[in-house]
């Protein structure tokens, strides 16, 4: 929490004076994050490539993050790893797919499945050299003798081990299934500058910055996108998104023509500050990212609205009709 506050305070946005006609708001938010049941498998192909299989659909670039962690464990180039999303009939059970769970929990299952795969690869090298499996280490994508006392052998790559798999035990696979615990919580601090049109009640977002503890950003550009997407979702929630029912109880805005979601022209470029405080319960420091940035926009915008108008709005969304009504009641609109 402290690191995100310090990052927001030191940001160019916060350090810049508020433009005339605008007001600034700051708010902090929290999300607890979860782990839960996760399964994964890793298979070596005949050409030495590795397929990593998981059961969570990719909603925020998680396939890339899973492949990156697998490549890091194996010590091979990212291009050598192919991530596959399997259905529930093809892979062990995985808990719900969410922006704050998959890279952390399913990622840990992937890491463990690759470690299981490496144990198998070391065993195949041991058979090839006719040595004890404890005499083999895995380093930089290759099996190597653990020391000179084991013997003098040339390192064996994954491709070389795959080429002889038929003589050393058959297909080379790794698996993992676990109930993941230790999900690190997420903290975020958002800063927003906005203007309120006293004639229409329309709120315009002029500048927006989201600082968040993202653990270790496995794929930084995707993590940045999660912060930006969450912020925009929160902006929509704060300013426009609502269900409107008529006196007959029927929903009057059932389509996206009338259900007002923010589009690109409604928001500025969202500045994202990645604060990396590693989660000690994950081998790569991963913590959930995608849900935390949805929380602070509501408070940050409400605070800015109060600074702009002197009115504390306590009901969402702070849509133009509601804002205009409040402005008229306070005598800030003369129309």
N, C-alpha and C positions, 0 to 999 in steps of 0.2 A: 504494500500500500504506500509506504513512504517513498519508494523509488519512483512509482508512477506520479505521485504528487510533485516530486522534485523535477521529473522530466517535463511535466506539463508547465510548471512554473518557469523552467528555463527555456521553454520553446519560443521560437521567434514570434509566434502568435501572441502568447501571453505577454511577451516583452514589448510588443508594439502597442502604442496608444490606440484607444478605440476611435474609429472614424466618426466625424460628426454625423448625427442622425442615426447612429447605431448604438446598441447596448450589448454588454458582454455578460455571459453567464458561465459558471463553472460548476460541475458536479462530479462526484465519484460514484462508481457502481461496483457491484460484486456479483460473481456467480460461483457456485460451489463446485461445479464439474463432477463427473462421475466416471467410473471405470466399467465394472460389471463383466458379464460373460463374453469371452472373445476367443475365436479360433482362427488358425491360419495354417497354411502348408507351404512348403518350398520344395520344388522339384528341379533336378538337374537334367537338361536335355542332352541329346547325343552330341551336340556341338559345343557343350560347355556353358550354354546359356542357363539362366536360372529363372524359373517361373514362380512367382509368389502369389498365392491364392488367398483371398480373404472374402468375407461375406457382407461387407458394408458398401452400399452404393456410394459413388464419389460425388459428394455435394459441395466440396470446397477445395478440391485438389488433393484429396487424401491419397489417391493412388500414387501420385508422384512422391509424396512424403514417405509412404510405406516402402516404395522402391528405393528411395535414397537411404533409408535406414538399413534395408537389406544389403545394399551395395557396400555401405560402410562396414557392416559386420563381416561381410565376405572379403573385403579388401579388393573389390573389383570395380571397374568403371560402371557408372550408372546405366550405360547403354546395354550392359550385359544382363540386366534384370528386367523382366517383363511382369508387371502387375496385372492380375486378373481378378475381376469381381465375379464370384460364383453365386448361384442361387442357393436356397436353403436345402435343396436336395443334393448339393455337390460339396458342401463344406460344413464343418461343425457349426453349432449355433453361435450366432453373434447377437448381442443385445442391440437395442435401437440405434439407428444411424442418426447422429446429431453433431452439430458443429463443435461441441465441447468434449467429445468422447473418442472419435474414431482414431485420430492420429496418436492419441495417448494410449488407449486401451488395445485397440486392434493392432496398433503399432508395436506394443509390447509383445503381443502374440506373434507378430511377424518376426520380431527380433529373436524370440525364443525358438521359433520354428527354424530360423536360419542357424541358430546355435546348435540345434539338434542336427541339422544338415551338416554342419562343420564337423560334429563328432563322427558322423557317418563317413565323411570324406577322409578324415584322419584315420579311421579304421580301414578304409580301402587302401590308403597309402601304406599302412602298417602291413597289410596282407601282401602288397606288391613287393615290399622290401623284406618281408618275413621277419618283422620285428614286433615288439610289444606295442600296443596302441599308445601307451603312456610315453613312448619314445618319439612320438610325432607331435609337432606343433603346427599351428596354422598362422601364417604371416603373409601379409600383402597378396592375398588371393592364392596362396600356394601352401602345400604340405611340405614341411621341412623336418629333417632330423632335429630332435630336441637338443642334441649335443654330440660332440665327437665320439663319445663312448657308444652311441647308438650305431654308428657306422657312417661311411661317406656315401651319400646319395645325392643325386641331383634333385632339386625341388620339383614337385609335381603340381601342375596347374589343374584347375577344375576340368578343362577340356581334356587333358591327358587322363585324368581319373575317370571321366565319362567314357572315354574311348575304350577303356579296359573294364568297364563296369560288369560286363557279361561274365568275366572270368573271376571277379572278386566278390560277387554276391548279388548281381542284378541291379535293378533301378535304384538310384540314389535319391532318397527323399528325406524330408524333415517335417515334423508336425509339432503343433503346440495348441493347447487348450487350457484356459485358466480363467478364474474369476479375479479380475484385476481390481486391486485396491490402491490407495495412495494417490488418487487424483488431486493434484494441487489446485487450490482455488484460484480464481482469476480476479484481478483488480484493474479497473480502468478509470482514468480521469479525462473528461472531455471539456473543451473550451469552445464556446460558440459566440459569434457576433451576429446580431440580427437587427432588422429594422421593422417597425410596425407602421403600416399605413393607416393613419387615423381616419381617412375617408372611407376605406373599404374593410379594414380589419385584417387585411392580408399581411402575413409575416414573410419576410424575405431573409433567407440565410446568406450572410455575406462572407463569412469565413468560419471554418470548422477544423478543429484539431482533436485527434483521439490518441491519447497515450495509454498504453496497456502493458502489463506484465504478461508476456506471451511464453514464459518458460524459455526453452530453446526454440528459435524459429527455424524449423527444419527446412522449410521452403519459404524464405522471407517474402518474396513477392506475393505468394498466395496468402500468407499471413496478413500482409498489408491489405490485401483485398478483403479478407474477412473483417478487419477493423472498419474498412470503408463501407462494406455492405451492411454491417450491423448498425453503424452510425446512421446510414440512410434509412434503414428500417425503423430505427428509433425516432428519426425526424418525422417520418410519415405517421407513426403512432402518436407523436406529440401534437402534430399540427392539423391532420386531416382525416386520418383513417377512422371510420366508425360505421356501424350498421344503423341505418335509419328506417324506422318502422312507421307505417301510417296508423291512423286511428282504427283501421280494420285489422291491425296486427300483421299485415303483410310487409315483407322486406321491400323497400322502395329502391334500393341501390344494389341490386344483386349482380350487376356486371361491372367491369372495370372502366366503363365510360362514366359511371356515376360513383363508384367506390374510388375515392381520390388517393391514389398512391403516388409518391414522389417519382418523377422522372429526371433524366439528366439535367434538363434545363431548370429544375427546381433547386438544385444544390450546387455549391462550388466544388472544386476538387477537395476531397477530404484529406488533410494531412495526417499521416499515421506515424506514430512514434513507437517503435518496438523496444520495450524495456525487457531485457532478457535476464530473468532471475530463474535459474534452472530448478526444476522440480526434483528434489533428491530421491523421490520414489520411482524415477524412470531412468534407465541407463543413458538416455540422451537428454534428460532434463525436460521432457515434453510435458506441457500442461494444456488443458483445453483453452481454445481461443474464441470460437465462433459465437458464443452466446453472451459473453460479458459485454461486448460493445453495444448490445441492444438496450442495456440498462441505463447508462448515464445520460443519454440524450434527453430523456423526459425531464429530469431535474435541471439539467444545464439550460434547456430552452425555457423552462418555467422561471428560472432565476433571471435569465436575460429579459424575459417578458416583464418581470416585475421591475427590473432596473429601467426598462424603456417606458413603462406606463404608470408605475406606482401601484399596479393592481396585481394581487397574488391570485393567479388562477389555480383552482384546486380540482378541476374536472377536465378530463381528456375526451376528445382532442381539443386543443385550443384553436378551433377552426374560425375562419373569418366571421361567420354569423355570431358566434359566441363572443369573440373579441370585440366586434363592433358594438354589440349590446352592452358589454362592460364599459367600453369607452364612452358611450352615450350616457350611461348611468352616472359616470364620473364627470361628465361635462367636457370630455376631451374631444368629442365629435360634435360639430356645430350643424351638421347636415339635417 
